[in-house]
Amino acid sequence: DPVATVAIFHALDVDPVLNMLVFGESILNDAVAIVLTTAVLDSNDPYMSTTEAILSAINRFWLMFFASAGIGVLFALI
């Protein structure tokens, strides 16, 4: 669990670069998991073309990526 790992890193005062790498990897994993799940669900929509489904998945990926990063930065600053 990346949240537990980052919490332990803070408690042990681990190198900040390692902390950032784990945090960044967890953000990317969350975004990819959400996008892949919704892309598979959207692919069953008979009213959506293949191009629309691909563009929707790309847009959703960037939305989730930046939203996750923004929330992470917000909580890190608190």
Secondary structure, 3 states (H helix, E strand, C coil): CHHHHHHHHHHHCCCHHHHHHHHHHHHHHHHHHHHHHHHHHHCCCCCCCHHHHHHHHHHHHHHHHHHHHHHHHHHHHC
